[in-house]
Amino acid sequence: MTVAYDVVIVGGGHNGLVAAGYLGRAGLRVLVLERLGHLGGAAVSERAFAGVDARLSRYSYLVSLLPRRILTELGVRVELRRRRISSYTPWERDGRVGGLLVDAGDAGRTAGSFRELTGGEREFAAWREFYGMTGRVAERVFPSLTEPLPSRAELRARVDDPVAWGELFERPLGEALERRFADDVVRGVVLTDALIGTFTHAHDPSLRQNRCFLYHVVGGGTGDWDVPVGGMGAVSGALAEAARAGGAELLTGCEVTAVDPGGAGGPAEVGFRDADGVERRVGARWVLCNAAPVELERLVGGSAPADGGGAAGWAGPEGAQLKVNMLLRRLPRLRDGAVDGRDAFGGTFHVAESYTELENAYRSAAAGRLPSPAPSEIYCHSLADRSILGPGVPAGAQTLTLFGLQVPARLFAADPAGVRQAALEGVLAALDGVLAEPLADCLATDAEGRPCLEVRGPLDLEADLRLPGGNIFHRDLAFPFLDGADGGPPVGRWGVGTAHPRVLLCGAGAVRGGGVSGIPGHNAAMAVLGR
Ligand SMILES: Cc1cc2nc3c(=O)[nH]c(=O)nc-3n(C[C@H](O)[C@H](O)[C@H](O)COP(=O)(O)OP(=O)(O)OC[C@H]3O[C@@H](n4cnc5c(N)ncnc54)[C@H](O)[C@@H]3O)c2cc1C
C-alpha cells in the first residue's frame, strides 16, 4: 500500500499533540486521529453545568511535570501560576480543632502551624529536611526525563545521595516516613503524593507508592504544582495550535479500530472510522500510540481488551480515584475559625488523610468496602485564576475540585452507579465533618435548578477517556530508568518502544509517562527523529 504519512498518531491527548508538534516542525507528514469530538484527552476544560459559563478543568487540573523547554521549543505560551499555599489539613485532637497550613511564602507561619499541631519544633525541622532532600533529587532527576533513558546505575550516580536513593528508589516509602516523622497528620500529608490515582499503601513491596511519589515531587526540578491560567484546556489548546502550525493534520471524531504494525521494513497501517462513520485505512512509516498500552495491544490484535475482573479481583491497569467537580455560590465556612477560607482552599485541602486514615482506607478497599471516612483532597482553581468564569457567574462564586483516594475500580464493577453515589456521599460527608456548615448549602445551581456537581469514578473515566480501569496514568508508573527486569517489550533508549519496531508509545504509558508533562510525546518524537 502507498504510505501516506510519515507518522500516524493514535489519540489526540496532550502528549499526542506534543509529538505532532515536534514531528511536524521537523518536516514530517503527521496525522493525529482522536476518537472524541475534541482534542486534549484528560487535559481539557469544559462547561460541565448546563447554562453555567464556568470552564472547569474537568479531569487534570494542576501542572508540575511539563518542562518549560518543551513549551519554548514548540513556541507555546502557557501561563502557569505558582500557588502560595501548598496545603491545608484540618485536624481535631483532644477536643481542639485546628489546621496544618503549609505556606510556601512564609516559613514562620508554617512553623507556627506545625507547632500548634505537634507542640514542638521537631516535626517542621524533619519536614524541611525531607523536602530539602526531595528538592535536590528533583533538580537532578527532572532534566533526565527528556534525555535518553539512563540505566539504574547512571541515575543513581546522578542522584548522588545514597540516603535519598535508598528511601525513594529502593525501600517502601513508609519506612522513611515513619522514621522521619512522628505525627500522624504530617505523615499523612506526605503520603498522599504516593497515592494519587494509585491503589497502594505505604509499605507496598512493589514500590508502586514510591514511583507515584517520585513523579509528584520532581516536576520542574522543584516539585511545585502550578495553576494553568485559563484551565487545562488552555494548555492542550496551545499545544494543538503549535501542532497545526507545524503542519500536522489533526482529526477528531476518528476512532482507530486496528493497527497493523508492519513487517520487516514494511510500512505500518492504521484502520479508523472517520467522523462520517466511513471505515478508512492509512499507511505510515511510524505509528505513535497516545492511547494506553492495553488499548494498543487490542488494536494490534495481540490480546483482548482488559475488562478488569469484577469484584473478586482485577486484572490489568486499575485507577483508584473519584473526581468531583463543583461550582459554589461561595466558599463554605470552616470549623477551624482561625484560618481564612481563601488560604485553606488556595492550596491542596486534605480531608481524612492522616497516615492512619489512609492506611485504613487502603485496607477497607482491599477488603471490598468503600473507605470510611473517605480520604480526599480538594482544590479551588478560581481563587488563583478567575479567567475560567464568564461574566454571568456571580462575584463570590468559586469552583471546587475534589479528588478522592483509595477507591479502586474493582469496587465499582458490580454496581457502577450505586457505588459511585455511595462514594460521593462518603467524600462529601468527610468534607462536611471539617466544615461549619453543610457544603450542600453553598453549591450553586445550574440552569435547570440542579446542584452544580459532577462526579466521575474510575469506570466513568474508562468510558469517557479510555483510561484502562480508570487508571489516570494509563498503567502503573515506572521508575525513570532502564529497568530491564520486567520482562516486557524493549522500551528502547527513549522509553517509548513496544514489541513492534515501527510502533512507539507517545502517551502516559511510556516509561517516564503519566501526568500532564508532554514528556512521552517529546521522547517519542526524538525516537522517530533518531536523536
Ligand atoms: C481525574 C483526573 C485528574 C488528574 N489530575 C492531574 C493533575 O492535576 N495533574 C497532572 O499532571 N495529571 C493529572 N492527571 C493525569 C493526566 O491527566 C494524564 O496522565 C495525562 O492527561 C495523560 O495524557 P496523554 O496525552 O498521555 O493521554 P490521554 O490524556 O489519556 O489522551 C489519550 C487520548 O487518546 C484517545 N484515544 C484512546 N483510544 C483511541 C482510539 N482507539 N482511537 C483514537 N483515539 C483514541 C483518547 O480519547 C484520548 O483523547 C489526572 C487525570 C485524571 C483522569
The ligand as a Tripos MOL2 file, in Angstrom:
@<TRIPOS>MOLECULE
LIG
   53    58     1     0     0
SMALL
NO_CHARGES

@<TRIPOS>ATOM
      1 C1         -9.4320   12.9340   37.1160 C.3       1 LIG1
      2 C2         -8.0040   13.1290   36.7210 C.ar      1 LIG1
      3 C3         -7.2300   14.0670   37.3860 C.ar      1 LIG1
      4 C4         -5.8960   14.2360   37.0440 C.ar      1 LIG1
      5 N1         -5.1670   15.2450   37.6330 N.ar      1 LIG1
      6 C5         -3.9430   15.5350   37.1610 C.ar      1 LIG1
      7 C6         -3.2910   16.7320   37.5280 C.ar      1 LIG1
      8 O1         -3.8320   17.5800   38.2440 O.2       1 LIG1
      9 N2         -2.0430   16.9570   37.0310 N.ar      1 LIG1
     10 C7         -1.4170   16.0720   36.1990 C.ar      1 LIG1
     11 O2         -0.2680   16.3120   35.8200 O.2       1 LIG1
     12 N3         -2.0380   14.9420   35.7900 N.ar      1 LIG1
     13 C8         -3.2870   14.6740   36.2310 C.ar      1 LIG1
     14 N4         -3.9610   13.5870   35.7480 N.ar      1 LIG1
     15 C9         -3.2700   12.6610   34.8340 C.3       1 LIG1
     16 C10        -3.1390   13.2260   33.4400 C.3       1 LIG1
     17 O3         -4.3250   13.8850   33.0750 O.3       1 LIG1
     18 C11        -2.8610   12.1240   32.4240 C.3       1 LIG1
     19 O4         -1.8230   11.2930   32.8840 O.3       1 LIG1
     20 C12        -2.4970   12.7490   31.0900 C.3       1 LIG1
     21 O5         -3.5850   13.5460   30.6360 O.3       1 LIG1
     22 C13        -2.1500   11.7150   30.0610 C.3       1 LIG1
     23 O6         -2.0200   12.3710   28.8220 O.3       1 LIG1
     24 P1         -1.8820   11.5830   27.4590 P.3       1 LIG1
     25 O7         -1.8880   12.5830   26.3840 O.co2     1 LIG1
     26 O8         -0.7270   10.6580   27.5410 O.co2     1 LIG1
     27 O9         -3.1620   10.6570   27.3950 O.3       1 LIG1
     28 P2         -4.7380   10.9850   27.4540 P.3       1 LIG1
     29 O10        -4.9870   12.3090   28.0620 O.co2     1 LIG1
     30 O11        -5.3530    9.7790   28.0960 O.co2     1 LIG1
     31 O12        -5.1570   11.0570   25.9200 O.3       1 LIG1
     32 C14        -5.2210    9.8790   25.1380 C.3       1 LIG1
     33 C15        -6.1740   10.1610   24.0010 C.3       1 LIG1
     34 O13        -6.2650    9.0070   23.1670 O.3       1 LIG1
     35 C16        -7.6010    8.8900   22.7200 C.3       1 LIG1
     36 N5         -7.8240    7.5140   22.2670 N.ar      1 LIG1
     37 C17        -7.8100    6.3780   23.0090 C.ar      1 LIG1
     38 N6         -8.0710    5.3180   22.2430 N.ar      1 LIG1
     39 C18        -8.2520    5.7710   20.9850 C.ar      1 LIG1
     40 C19        -8.5640    5.1600   19.7200 C.ar      1 LIG1
     41 N7         -8.7510    3.8330   19.6170 N.pl3     1 LIG1
     42 N8         -8.6740    5.9480   18.6250 N.ar      1 LIG1
     43 C20        -8.4960    7.2940   18.7040 C.ar      1 LIG1
     44 N9         -8.2300    7.9310   19.8640 N.ar      1 LIG1
     45 C21        -8.0980    7.1820   20.9840 C.ar      1 LIG1
     46 C22        -8.4060    9.2750   23.9360 C.3       1 LIG1
     47 O14        -9.7430    9.6380   23.6040 O.3       1 LIG1
     48 C23        -7.5950   10.4510   24.4790 C.3       1 LIG1
     49 O15        -8.0150   11.6800   23.9490 O.3       1 LIG1
     50 C24        -5.3120   13.4220   36.0420 C.ar      1 LIG1
     51 C25        -6.0980   12.5120   35.3470 C.ar      1 LIG1
     52 C26        -7.4350   12.3600   35.6660 C.ar      1 LIG1
     53 C27        -8.2660   11.3990   34.8850 C.3       1 LIG1
@<TRIPOS>BOND
     1     1     2 1
     2     2     3 ar
     3     2    52 ar
     4     3     4 ar
     5     4     5 ar
     6     4    50 ar
     7     5     6 ar
     8     6     7 ar
     9     6    13 1
    10     7     8 2
    11     7     9 ar
    12     9    10 ar
    13    10    11 2
    14    10    12 ar
    15    12    13 ar
    16    13    14 ar
    17    14    15 1
    18    14    50 ar
    19    15    16 1
    20    16    17 1
    21    16    18 1
    22    18    19 1
    23    18    20 1
    24    20    21 1
    25    20    22 1
    26    22    23 1
    27    23    24 1
    28    24    25 2
    29    24    26 1
    30    24    27 1
    31    27    28 1
    32    28    29 2
    33    28    30 1
    34    28    31 1
    35    31    32 1
    36    32    33 1
    37    33    34 1
    38    33    48 1
    39    34    35 1
    40    35    36 1
    41    35    46 1
    42    36    37 ar
    43    36    45 ar
    44    37    38 ar
    45    38    39 ar
    46    39    40 ar
    47    39    45 ar
    48    40    41 1
    49    40    42 ar
    50    42    43 ar
    51    43    44 ar
    52    44    45 ar
    53    46    47 1
    54    46    48 1
    55    48    49 1
    56    50    51 ar
    57    51    52 ar
    58    52    53 1
@<TRIPOS>SUBSTRUCTURE
     1 LIG1         1 GROUP 0 **** ****
